[in-house]
Amino acid sequence: MSGKAWGGRFQKSAEAWVDEFGASIGFDQQLVTEDIEGSIAHVTMLGECGILKADEVETIKGGLEQLKVKADNNELEFKVENEDIHLNLEKMLTDLVGPVGGKLHTGRSRNDQVATDMHLFLKKRVVEVIELIQQLQDTIVEQAEDNIETLAPGYTHLQRAQPISFAHHLMTYFWMLERDKQRFTESVKRIDISPLGAGALAGTTFPIDRELSAKLLGFSNVYQNSIDAVSDRDFIVEFLSNGALMMAHLSRFAEEIILWSTDEFKFIDLDDSFSTGSSIMPQKKNPDMAELIRGKAGRTYGNLMGLLTVLKGIPLAYNKDMQEDKEGMFDTLHTIVGALKIFEGMVRTMTVNKDVLHKAVHNDFSNATELADYLAAKGMPFREAHEVTGKLVFTCIQRGIYLLDLSLEDMQEGSNLIEADVYDVLAPEAAVKRRHSLGGTGFDQVKKQLELAKSL
């Protein structure tokens, strides 16, 4: 005899190392609270439907409540020989209340039980992720409000392009995170579905009430197909996808923070609490937390691809392969929660070096487009204006000066359309202020953007 809960037809036991390979208790013990909650709802429903006697229900619920207290206090001892969270808790329950504990499994399978656990788990955690995203967004808004009129070079191809408001640049990440928040929020309705009572795959002959158990667990809906209920992992794939995309956004932000904090840029200073030093070079201040977030994006991509690969070829309904759905889910959750918390602190405590940014936009050619637009506004075809401006830029490069350093006579060698008012147009402050189209970097537009952001 195997001694397993499912071992009636088996005449021998697997060796310990085989059991260890197949066991999931090493990681699915993180579902302990949800597993107990699901069991309490299930046994309550069994009592309401007359499947179990009232005293049996009370005994089982009492034992589960005791286990919940121990779980909350980290006092439960899980064993590999009991394979998973479900059998571990069932063994603990029967040890507490006797053979009646075995009646808890009436009308359900571990297949619908584990699916229920993960729905409950993700439903709670996604709400927490949404709250953390909002906190980071709030911090970005605070930094942006302090830097509306802080000028900064805008880049394309990592080359100076046009002057912008630094707040405008920061707010780009607010809107990326807003889409992330929306995706997580929309995903909740596909998590908020109960598979409990679907059984192994075909439902059960017992007169259960799936709507009641769903209501007891706070689910808004139930799966309408028992096979789909136990085999669906779309909700986890969606979570992993949303997490991976959000980490891509945070990785891009981290990359810019890393660049901005270098001596070559010096646009910002990171707080010491989010930096580290070197064991050999005393002067170093490394942006390790930003680098780690940039690096950890890769593991979330791997978790997404891992589960997609698991699911792509398995037939309906449940297969042991699906045990591989949990570790990646736990890892991505841990990764994105940590990244969001670190990022919020990093952005909140960073110092923006406004004087350095101011100097940067006054010592480059990011105002060249202003001159081309100036000439176009005076009737010159834009392509010709572009060429005239480019030649004047080349003249400046040869002399080691910038457009604002050219005399009016030098300017007019490019075009007699240029007049003294060109210097007002070329001022970086004016260049930014004039970009008042909807969503532009103009100061008034940035203020409107911030007001909208704060209303969300």
C-alpha positions in Angstrom: 0.0 0.0 0.0 1.3 3.5 -0.8 -0.2 5.2 2.2 -1.3 8.2 0.1 -4.8 9.8 0.2 -5.2 8.5 -3.3 -3.3 5.2 -2.8 -6.0 2.6 -2.6 -5.2 1.0 -6.0 -1.4 1.2 -5.5 0.7 -1.7 -4.2 4.0 0.1 -3.7 5.2 3.5 -2.8 7.5 5.8 -4.7 11.0 6.5 -3.4 11.4 9.6 -1.3 13.3 11.5 -4.1 10.4 10.8 -6.6 7.9 12.1 -4.1 10.0 15.2 -3.6 10.2 15.8 -7.3 6.4 15.6 -7.7 5.5 17.5 -4.5 4.4 21.1 -4.7 4.2 21.9 -1.0 7.5 23.7 -1.2 5.8 26.6 -3.0 2.0 26.1 -2.9 2.0 26.5 0.9 1.8 30.2 0.0 -1.9 29.4 -0.7 -2.6 28.2 2.8 -4.9 31.0 3.7 -6.9 30.7 0.5 -7.1 26.9 0.8 -8.6 27.2 4.3 -11.0 29.9 3.2 -12.1 27.8 0.3 -12.6 24.8 2.6 -14.7 26.8 5.1 -17.0 28.0 2.3 -17.2 24.5 0.8 -18.2 22.8 4.1 -20.6 25.6 4.9 -22.3 25.0 1.5 -22.3 21.2 2.1 -24.2 21.8 5.4 -26.7 24.3 3.7 -27.4 21.7 1.1 -28.0 18.9 3.6 -25.0 16.9 2.3 -23.3 17.0 5.7 -25.0 17.1 9.2 -24.9 20.3 11.1 -22.6 18.9 13.8 -20.2 17.6 11.2 -20.0 21.0 9.6 -19.4 22.7 12.9 -16.7 20.2 13.8 -14.9 20.6 10.5 -15.3 24.4 10.5 -13.9 24.5 14.0 -10.9 22.6 13.0 -10.3 24.8 9.9 -10.6 27.9 12.1 -7.9 26.5 14.4 -5.7 25.8 11.4 -6.2 29.3 10.1 -5.0 30.8 13.4 -1.9 28.6 13.3 -1.4 29.6 9.7 -1.6 33.3 10.6 1.0 32.7 13.3 3.3 30.6 11.0 2.9 27.6 13.2 1.9 25.0 10.6 4.5 22.3 9.7 4.2 21.1 6.1 5.5 17.7 4.9 6.6 16.6 1.5 5.0 13.2 1.9 1.7 14.9 1.9 2.5 16.4 -1.5 0.6 19.7 -1.6 -1.2 22.3 0.4 -4.5 20.5 0.1 -3.4 17.1 1.4 -1.2 18.7 4.1 -4.2 20.6 5.5 -6.5 17.7 5.2 -4.1 15.6 7.2 -3.8 18.3 9.8 -7.6 18.6 10.0 -8.2 14.9 10.5 -5.5 14.9 13.2 -7.4 17.7 14.9 -11.0 16.5 14.5 -10.8 12.8 13.6 -12.2 10.9 10.7 -15.0 13.4 10.1 -12.4 15.7 8.6 -12.3 13.3 5.6 -15.9 14.4 4.7 -14.6 17.9 3.8 -13.6 16.6 0.4 -17.1 15.5 -0.5 -18.2 17.0 -3.8 -14.9 18.5 -4.8 -11.5 17.5 -6.2 -8.0 18.9 -5.8 -8.4 20.1 -9.3 -11.2 22.6 -8.6 -9.7 23.2 -5.1 -6.3 24.5 -6.4 -8.0 26.5 -9.1 -10.2 28.2 -6.4 -7.1 28.9 -4.3 -5.3 30.7 -7.1 -8.4 32.7 -8.1 -8.7 33.8 -4.5 -5.0 34.5 -4.2 -4.7 36.6 -7.3 -7.9 38.5 -6.7 -6.4 39.8 -3.4 -2.9 40.4 -4.7 -3.9 42.2 -7.9 -5.8 44.8 -5.8 -2.6 45.3 -3.8 -0.6 45.8 -7.0 -3.1 48.4 -8.3 -2.7 50.3 -5.0 1.1 50.2 -5.4 0.9 51.5 -8.9 -1.3 54.4 -7.7 1.3 55.2 -5.0 4.1 55.4 -7.6 1.9 57.5 -9.9 1.2 59.9 -7.0 4.9 60.3 -6.4 5.6 60.9 -10.1 3.0 63.7 -10.0 4.6 65.3 -7.0 8.0 65.4 -8.7 6.4 66.6 -11.9 4.6 69.5 -10.1 7.9 70.7 -8.8 9.5 70.6 -12.2 6.9 72.1 -14.6 9.2 74.9 -15.7 12.4 72.9 -15.3 13.8 72.7 -18.8 15.4 69.5 -20.0 16.8 68.2 -23.3 14.3 65.9 -25.0 15.9 63.0 -26.9 15.4 60.8 -29.9 18.0 58.1 -30.7 19.6 59.2 -27.4 20.6 62.4 -29.2 19.5 65.9 -28.2 16.3 66.7 -30.1 14.1 69.5 -28.6 13.9 71.2 -25.2 11.0 70.0 -23.1 9.6 70.4 -19.6 11.2 67.9 -17.3 7.7 67.3 -15.8 6.5 66.4 -19.2 9.1 63.7 -19.5 8.3 62.3 -16.0 4.6 62.2 -16.8 5.2 59.9 -19.7 5.7 57.2 -17.1 2.6 58.2 -15.2 0.6 57.4 -18.4 2.4 54.1 -19.0 1.5 53.1 -15.4 -2.0 54.3 -15.9 -2.4 51.8 -18.7 -0.8 49.1 -16.5 -3.3 50.0 -13.8 -6.2 49.7 -16.2 -5.0 46.3 -17.4 -4.7 44.9 -13.9 -8.1 46.4 -13.0 -9.8 45.0 -16.1 -8.3 41.6 -15.4 -10.0 41.3 -12.0 -13.3 40.4 -13.6 -11.6 37.3 -15.2 -10.1 36.4 -11.9 -13.3 36.9 -10.0 -14.9 33.6 -11.1 -15.4 30.5 -8.9 -14.3 27.1 -10.1 -15.3 25.5 -6.8 -17.6 22.5 -7.3 -16.5 21.7 -10.8 -14.9 18.5 -9.4 -12.1 16.8 -11.2 -13.6 17.8 -14.5 -17.2 16.7 -14.8 -19.0 18.2 -11.8 -20.4 16.0 -9.0 -23.5 13.8 -8.3 -23.9 15.5 -4.9 -26.6 18.3 -4.9 -24.2 21.1 -4.2 -24.8 24.8 -4.7 -21.9 26.3 -6.6 -23.5 29.8 -6.5 -23.6 29.6 -2.7 -20.0 28.7 -2.3 -19.0 31.4 -4.8 -21.0 34.0 -2.8 -19.5 32.9 0.5 -16.0 33.4 -1.1 -16.9 36.8 -2.5 -16.8 35.7 -6.2 -19.0 37.6 -8.6 -19.5 34.7 -11.0 -19.0 30.9 -11.5 -17.5 29.0 -14.4 -20.3 27.7 -16.6 -18.3 24.7 -17.8 -16.7 22.3 -15.4 -13.9 21.3 -17.7 -13.1 24.9 -18.4 -13.2 25.6 -14.6 -10.3 23.2 -13.8 -8.2 23.7 -16.9 -8.4 27.5 -17.3 -5.1 29.3 -16.5 -5.9 32.3 -18.7 -6.2 34.5 -15.6 -2.7 33.7 -14.5 -1.3 34.2 -18.1 -3.0 37.6 -18.1 -1.5 38.5 -14.8 2.0 37.4 -15.9 1.5 39.4 -19.2 0.4 42.5 -17.3 3.3 42.2 -14.9 5.8 41.7 -17.7 4.6 44.8 -19.6 4.6 46.9 -16.4 8.2 45.7 -15.7 9.1 46.8 -19.3 7.9 50.2 -18.4 9.7 50.3 -15.1 12.9 49.0 -16.8 12.8 51.9 -19.3 12.4 54.3 -16.4 15.2 52.6 -14.6 17.5 52.9 -17.6 16.9 56.7 -17.7 17.4 57.1 -14.0 20.7 55.2 -14.4 21.8 57.5 -17.2 20.6 60.7 -15.5 22.6 59.9 -12.4 25.9 59.5 -14.2 28.5 62.2 -14.1 28.1 62.5 -17.8 24.5 63.6 -17.4 24.2 64.6 -13.7 20.5 65.5 -14.2 19.6 63.8 -10.9 21.1 62.6 -7.7 19.8 59.4 -6.2 19.3 59.2 -2.5 21.9 57.1 -0.7 19.3 54.7 0.6 18.7 53.5 -3.0 22.3 53.3 -4.0 25.3 51.2 -3.1 29.1 51.7 -3.1 32.1 49.8 -4.4 34.2 47.4 -2.3 37.4 48.7 -4.1 36.6 52.2 -5.4 35.7 54.5 -2.5 34.2 57.3 -4.7 31.5 55.1 -6.3 27.8 55.6 -5.9 26.0 52.9 -7.9 22.3 53.0 -8.9 22.0 49.3 -7.9 18.2 49.4 -7.2 17.5 50.8 -10.6 19.8 48.3 -12.2 18.1 45.4 -10.3 14.7 46.5 -11.5 16.0 46.7 -15.1 17.4 43.2 -14.7 14.4 41.7 -13.0 12.2 42.5 -15.9 13.7 39.5 -17.6 12.5 37.0 -15.1 8.9 38.2 -15.5 9.2 37.7 -19.3 10.5 34.2 -18.5 7.6 33.4 -16.2 5.1 34.5 -18.9 6.8 32.4 -21.6 7.1 29.5 -19.2 3.4 29.2 -18.5 2.4 29.8 -22.2 4.8 26.9 -23.1 3.3 24.7 -20.4 -0.3 25.3 -21.6 0.3 25.2 -25.4 0.2 21.4 -25.8 -1.7 19.9 -22.9 -5.1 18.3 -23.5 -8.2 18.9 -21.4 -8.8 18.9 -18.5 -6.2 18.9 -15.7 -2.7 17.5 -16.2 0.2 17.5 -13.7 2.1 19.9 -16.0 -0.3 22.6 -14.6 1.5 22.4 -11.3 4.1 24.6 -13.1 1.6 27.5 -13.0 2.4 28.6 -9.5 6.1 29.3 -9.0 6.2 31.8 -11.9 3.0 33.5 -10.6 4.5 33.8 -7.1 7.8 35.0 -8.5 6.3 37.7 -10.7 4.1 38.9 -7.9 7.1 39.2 -5.6 9.1 40.9 -8.3 6.6 43.5 -9.3 5.6 44.3 -5.7 9.2 44.9 -4.8 9.9 46.9 -7.9 7.0 49.2 -7.4 7.9 49.8 -3.7 11.5 50.5 -4.6 10.7 52.8 -7.5 8.3 54.9 -5.4 11.0 55.5 -2.9 13.6 56.1 -5.5 11.5 58.7 -7.3 10.3 60.4 -4.1 13.8 60.9 -2.7 15.7 61.7 -5.9 17.1 65.3 -6.3 16.5 67.0 -9.7 19.5 69.1 -10.6 17.7 72.0 -12.2 20.8 74.1 -12.8 22.5 71.3 -14.7 19.3 70.7 -16.8 19.1 74.5 -17.5 22.7 74.6 -18.7 22.2 71.5 -20.9 19.4 73.1 -22.9 21.3 76.3 -23.3 24.4 74.6 -24.7 23.1 72.4 -27.5 21.2 72.6 -30.8 17.8 71.4 -29.5 16.3 74.7 -30.5 17.2 74.2 -34.2 13.6 73.2 -35.0 12.5 76.6 -33.7 14.5 78.3 -36.4 13.2 76.0 -39.1 9.6 76.7 -37.9 10.3 80.4 -37.7 11.3 80.5 -41.4 8.4 78.3 -42.4 6.0 80.7 -40.6 7.5 83.5 -42.8 6.5 81.6 -45.9 9.7 79.6 -46.7 8.9 75.9 -47.6 9.8 73.8 -44.6 12.3 71.6 -46.5 14.2 74.8 -47.5 13.9 76.1 -44.0 15.3 72.8 -42.7 18.3 73.1 -45.0 19.0 76.7 -44.1 18.9 75.8 -40.4 21.1 72.8 -40.9 23.8 75.0 -42.6 23.7 77.5 -39.8 24.1 74.6 -37.3 27.1 73.4 -39.3 28.6 77.0 -39.1 28.1 76.9 -35.4 29.8 73.5 -35.0 32.8 74.8 -37.0 33.1 77.8 -34.7 32.4 76.0 -31.4 29.3 78.1 -30.7 25.5 77.6 -30.6 22.6 79.2 -32.6 22.0 81.9 -30.0 25.6 82.9 -30.2 25.4 83.8 -34.0 25.1 87.5 -34.8 22.1 88.7 -36.8 24.4 89.3 -39.8 25.5 85.6 -39.6 21.9 84.5 -39.4 20.9 86.6 -42.4 23.6 85.0 -44.5 21.3 82.0 -44.2 18.2 83.9 -45.1 17.1 87.5 -45.3 13.8 86.5 -43.7 15.5 86.3 -40.3 15.0 89.3 -38.2 16.0 90.4 -34.6 13.0 88.7 -33.1 14.6 85.3 -33.9 16.5 85.4 -30.6 13.3 85.4 -28.6 12.1 82.4 -30.7 15.3 80.5 -30.1 15.3 80.9 -26.3 14.7 77.4 -24.9 12.1 78.7 -22.5 10.1 80.2 -25.4 10.5 77.0 -27.4 9.0 75.0 -24.6 6.2 77.5 -23.8 5.1 77.7 -27.4 4.3 74.0 -27.7 0.8 74.4 -26.4 -0.9 71.8 -28.6 -2.9 69.2 -26.7 -0.6 66.8 -24.9 2.4 69.0 -25.7 5.3 70.1 -23.5 4.1 73.7 -23.1 3.9 74.7 -19.4 0.2 75.3 -19.5 -0.4 71.9 -21.2 1.7 70.2 -18.6 -0.4 71.8 -15.9 -3.6 70.6 -17.5 -2.0 67.1 -17.8 -1.2 67.1 -14.1 -4.8 68.2 -13.2 -6.2 65.3 -15.3 -3.7 62.9 -13.7 -4.8 63.9 -10.2 -8.4 63.4 -11.1 -7.9 59.7 -12.1 
